[in-house]
Amino acid sequence: MTNLINGRAIAEKVYIDLRSEIAELKAKGITPGLAVVLVGENPASRAYVRSKDKTSRELGLYSVKLELPTATTQAELLAHVAKLNRDPKIHGILVQSPPPKQIDESAIIRVLDPRKDVDGFHPENVAKLALGDESGFVPCTPLGVQRLLIESKIEIAGAHVVILGRSMIVGKSLALLLMQKNKNADATVTVVHSRSRNLAAITHSADILVAAIGRAEFVKSEHVRDGATVIDVGINRVEDAASERGYRLVGDVAFDEVAGKASAITPVPGGVGPMTIAMLMSNTIKAARQSS
């Protein structure tokens, strides 16, 4: 039987632990604070920001949701980030991606205080991840993938992990995380992408296959060996006339044909997504703890 990895249930387990940490910090007079900045009207981004703000408030964090118009300039956004950098009540700052075309996202990341960069993309935090320095912040989705594997008792050490996708948001960061020398890593990691030769042969060799290529139902049965663990990071809208919304959400994995071969698999939605938000909360509490 294929084990369906329930990201929502595992995220709730994470929140139980986080509530204890928050209570300890509050007893010391510290309320973890998270600021989420949204520029523009992207519907998916607005939904993500609402979810992050809602979760922050439910956990008892000090939450700031800063929604800026689409026409916001680079200089205006930089000024907002600088203000949040100076605010002692804010321990974590996240600028929702993707921003409008006039915003240089890399420039925004670089001006973030790395001690408040709970998304983990500041060059200082990327370097700390590469060096195995635990004081840095790991990007939330890779951290969530690792936690899913740990909580599902899937052996990472010694496993061949194939990551399909080379973005900094997932692929590169997850590779750095899972190849570290510690009990929750020690994997042999291969990163493949759209230009890789013999792609199906490489993915078929994986003990753990992570799909993060951003293409709806790209991973088919031939990409997966019997008994592999499949983690689907993708979330894509596909037209569906039968749906009230006119679309449905699918991952990067053709779930129905892959689920029968995999020993464990994440659904979309309800797999990696909830864990990404849980790890954002975890990083924010870590930032608050390290600031004291």
C-alpha positions as CSV (number, residue, x, y, z in Angstrom):
1,M,0.0,0.0,0.0
2,T,1.2,3.5,-0.9
3,N,1.7,5.7,2.1
4,L,0.1,9.1,1.6
5,I,2.2,11.7,3.3
6,N,-0.2,14.1,5.0
7,G,1.5,17.5,5.1
8,R,-1.4,19.2,6.9
9,A,-1.3,16.7,9.8
10,I,2.5,17.0,10.1
11,A,2.3,20.8,10.1
12,E,-0.2,20.6,13.0
13,K,2.3,18.5,14.9
14,V,5.0,21.2,14.2
15,Y,2.6,23.9,15.5
16,I,2.2,22.0,18.8
17,D,6.0,22.2,19.4
18,L,6.1,25.8,18.2
19,R,3.4,26.9,20.7
20,S,5.6,25.6,23.5
21,E,8.6,27.6,22.2
22,I,6.4,30.7,21.8
23,A,5.1,30.4,25.4
24,E,8.7,30.2,26.6
25,L,9.8,33.3,24.7
26,K,6.7,35.3,25.9
27,A,7.6,34.3,29.5
28,K,10.9,36.2,28.8
29,G,9.1,39.2,27.4
30,I,9.6,38.3,23.7
31,T,6.8,38.0,21.3
32,P,8.1,36.7,17.9
33,G,7.2,39.1,15.1
34,L,6.7,38.4,11.4
35,A,6.2,41.0,8.7
36,V,5.0,39.8,5.3
37,V,5.3,42.3,2.4
38,L,3.2,42.0,-0.7
39,V,3.6,44.2,-3.8
40,G,0.8,44.0,-6.3
41,E,-2.4,42.0,-6.9
42,N,-1.2,38.5,-7.9
43,P,-4.1,36.3,-6.7
44,A,-1.9,33.4,-5.7
45,S,0.5,35.7,-3.8
46,R,-2.4,37.3,-2.0
47,A,-3.7,33.9,-0.9
48,Y,-0.3,32.9,0.4
49,V,0.1,36.2,2.3
50,R,-3.4,35.8,3.9
51,S,-2.6,32.2,5.0
52,K,0.8,33.3,6.5
53,D,-0.8,36.2,8.3
54,K,-3.7,34.0,9.6
55,T,-1.3,31.3,10.9
56,S,0.9,33.9,12.6
57,R,-2.0,35.3,14.5
58,E,-3.4,31.9,15.4
59,L,0.0,31.0,16.9
60,G,0.1,34.3,18.9
61,L,2.8,36.0,16.9
62,Y,3.0,39.7,16.4
63,S,2.0,39.8,12.7
64,V,2.4,42.7,10.2
65,K,0.8,42.3,6.7
66,L,2.1,45.1,4.5
67,E,0.2,45.3,1.2
68,L,1.6,47.7,-1.4
69,P,0.2,48.8,-4.7
70,T,1.4,47.3,-8.0
71,A,3.0,50.6,-8.9
72,T,5.3,50.6,-5.9
73,T,8.8,51.6,-6.9
74,Q,12.0,49.9,-6.0
75,A,13.1,52.8,-3.8
76,E,9.7,52.8,-2.0
77,L,10.0,49.1,-1.3
78,L,13.6,49.4,-0.1
79,A,12.4,52.1,2.3
80,H,9.8,49.8,3.7
81,V,12.3,47.0,4.2
82,A,14.8,49.3,5.8
83,K,12.1,50.4,8.3
84,L,11.2,46.8,9.1
85,N,15.0,46.0,9.5
86,R,15.1,48.6,12.3
87,D,11.9,47.6,14.0
88,P,12.7,45.7,17.2
89,K,9.3,44.1,17.3
90,I,9.9,42.4,13.9
91,H,12.1,39.3,14.0
92,G,11.3,37.9,10.6
93,I,10.7,39.6,7.2
94,L,9.4,38.0,4.1
95,V,8.8,39.8,0.8
96,Q,6.4,37.7,-1.2
97,S,7.7,36.4,-4.5
98,P,7.3,37.2,-7.4
99,P,7.2,41.0,-7.3
100,P,6.1,43.2,-10.2
101,K,8.5,43.6,-13.1
102,Q,9.9,47.0,-11.9
103,I,11.2,45.4,-8.7
104,D,14.7,43.9,-8.7
105,E,14.0,40.9,-6.3
106,S,17.7,40.1,-5.7
107,A,18.4,43.7,-4.6
108,I,15.5,43.5,-2.1
109,I,16.9,40.2,-0.7
110,R,20.4,41.8,-0.3
111,V,19.1,44.7,1.8
112,L,17.2,42.4,4.2
113,D,18.9,42.1,7.6
114,P,20.2,38.5,7.3
115,R,19.2,38.0,11.0
116,K,15.5,38.6,9.9
117,D,15.7,36.8,6.5
118,V,13.3,34.0,7.5
119,D,13.0,33.0,3.8
120,G,16.7,32.1,3.8
121,F,17.7,33.7,0.5
122,H,20.1,36.4,1.7
123,P,23.7,35.6,0.5
124,E,24.8,35.3,4.1
125,N,22.2,32.6,4.8
126,V,22.9,30.8,1.6
127,A,26.6,30.7,2.6
128,K,25.7,29.4,6.1
129,L,23.6,26.6,4.5
130,A,26.5,25.6,2.3
131,L,28.8,25.6,5.3
132,G,26.4,23.8,7.6
133,D,26.2,26.7,10.0
134,E,23.0,26.2,12.0
135,S,22.7,29.8,12.9
136,G,21.5,30.6,9.4
137,F,18.0,30.3,7.9
138,V,17.2,27.5,5.5
139,P,14.5,28.3,2.8
140,C,11.1,27.2,4.0
141,T,10.1,24.7,1.3
142,P,13.4,22.6,1.4
143,L,13.2,22.6,5.2
144,G,9.6,21.5,5.0
145,V,10.5,18.6,2.6
146,Q,13.2,17.5,5.0
147,R,10.7,17.6,8.0
148,L,8.1,15.6,6.0
149,L,10.7,12.8,5.4
150,I,11.8,12.8,9.0
151,E,8.3,12.7,10.4
152,S,7.3,10.0,7.9
153,K,10.3,7.9,9.1
154,I,11.8,7.8,5.6
155,E,15.5,7.1,5.7
156,I,17.5,10.0,4.3
157,A,21.0,8.9,5.3
158,G,22.7,7.0,2.5
159,A,19.6,7.4,0.2
160,H,19.9,8.5,-3.4
161,V,17.9,11.7,-3.6
162,V,17.1,13.0,-7.1
163,I,15.8,16.6,-7.2
164,L,14.1,17.6,-10.4
165,G,14.6,21.4,-10.6
166,R,17.5,23.7,-9.9
167,S,15.9,26.8,-8.5
168,M,17.4,28.4,-5.3
169,I,13.9,28.3,-3.8
170,V,13.9,24.5,-3.8
171,G,16.4,22.5,-5.8
172,K,19.8,24.0,-5.0
173,S,18.8,24.7,-1.3
174,L,17.4,21.2,-0.8
175,A,20.5,19.6,-2.3
176,L,22.7,21.6,0.1
177,L,20.5,20.7,3.0
178,L,20.3,16.9,2.4
179,M,23.9,16.4,1.6
180,Q,25.0,17.9,5.0
181,K,26.8,15.6,7.4
182,N,24.2,15.0,10.1
183,K,21.6,12.5,11.2
184,N,18.8,14.1,9.2
185,A,20.8,14.3,5.9
186,D,23.9,12.4,4.7
187,A,22.1,11.7,1.4
188,T,23.7,11.2,-2.0
189,V,22.1,14.0,-4.0
190,T,21.7,14.4,-7.8
191,V,20.1,17.5,-9.2
192,V,18.5,17.2,-12.7
193,H,16.6,19.7,-14.8
194,S,15.0,20.3,-18.2
195,R,18.4,20.0,-20.0
196,S,19.6,16.9,-18.3
197,R,20.3,14.0,-20.6
198,N,18.7,10.6,-19.9
199,L,16.4,12.3,-17.4
200,A,14.0,9.3,-16.9
201,A,16.9,7.0,-16.3
202,I,18.4,9.2,-13.6
203,T,15.0,9.9,-11.8
204,H,14.3,6.2,-12.0
205,S,17.4,5.5,-9.9
206,A,16.1,7.6,-7.0
207,D,15.2,6.2,-3.6
208,I,13.6,9.6,-3.0
209,L,12.4,11.7,-5.9
210,V,11.6,15.4,-5.4
211,A,9.7,17.1,-8.2
212,A,10.1,20.8,-8.3
213,I,10.3,21.7,-12.0
214,G,7.1,23.7,-12.3
215,R,5.4,21.7,-15.0
216,A,2.0,20.2,-14.4
217,E,2.1,16.4,-14.1
218,F,5.5,16.2,-15.7
219,V,6.7,13.1,-13.7
220,K,5.2,10.0,-15.2
221,S,5.3,6.3,-14.2
222,E,8.5,5.8,-16.2
223,H,10.4,8.3,-14.1
224,V,9.8,6.4,-10.9
225,R,11.1,3.1,-9.7
226,D,8.9,0.7,-7.7
227,G,9.1,1.5,-4.0
228,A,10.5,5.0,-4.3
229,T,9.4,8.0,-2.1
230,V,8.0,10.8,-4.2
231,I,7.8,14.4,-2.9
232,D,5.8,16.7,-5.2
233,V,6.7,20.4,-4.6
234,G,4.8,21.6,-7.6
235,I,1.5,23.4,-7.6
236,N,0.0,24.2,-11.0
237,R,-3.4,25.4,-12.2
238,V,-4.9,23.4,-15.1
239,E,-8.2,24.2,-16.8
240,D,-11.1,22.1,-15.7
241,A,-14.5,22.9,-17.0
242,A,-16.1,20.5,-14.5
243,S,-14.7,22.6,-11.6
244,E,-16.7,25.5,-10.2
245,R,-13.6,27.6,-10.3
246,G,-12.8,26.6,-13.9
247,Y,-9.5,25.0,-12.9
248,R,-8.0,22.4,-10.6
249,L,-4.7,22.3,-8.8
250,V,-2.2,19.6,-9.7
251,G,1.5,19.0,-8.8
252,D,4.5,18.2,-11.0
253,V,3.7,14.5,-10.6
254,A,1.0,12.6,-12.5
255,F,-0.4,11.4,-9.2
256,D,-2.7,8.7,-10.3
257,E,-0.2,6.8,-12.3
258,V,2.8,7.3,-10.0
259,A,1.0,6.6,-6.7
260,G,0.7,2.9,-7.5
261,K,4.5,2.5,-7.8
262,A,5.7,4.7,-5.0
263,S,6.0,3.5,-1.4
264,A,5.1,7.0,-0.2
265,I,3.9,10.1,-2.0
266,T,2.7,13.7,-1.1
267,P,-0.6,14.9,-2.5
268,V,-1.2,18.3,-4.1
269,P,-2.7,20.2,-2.4
270,G,-2.1,19.1,1.2
271,G,1.5,17.9,1.0
272,V,4.5,20.2,0.9
273,G,2.4,23.4,0.9
274,P,1.3,23.4,4.6
275,M,4.9,22.5,5.6
276,T,6.3,25.6,3.8
277,I,4.2,27.9,6.0
278,A,5.0,25.8,9.1
279,M,8.7,26.2,8.5
280,L,8.3,30.0,8.0
281,M,6.8,30.1,11.5
282,S,9.6,27.9,12.8
283,N,12.2,30.2,11.2
284,T,10.5,33.3,12.7
285,I,10.6,31.8,16.2
286,K,14.3,30.8,15.7
287,A,15.0,34.4,14.7
288,A,13.3,35.7,17.9
289,R,15.2,33.2,20.0
290,Q,18.5,34.2,18.4
291,S,17.8,37.9,18.9
292,S,17.4,37.6,22.7
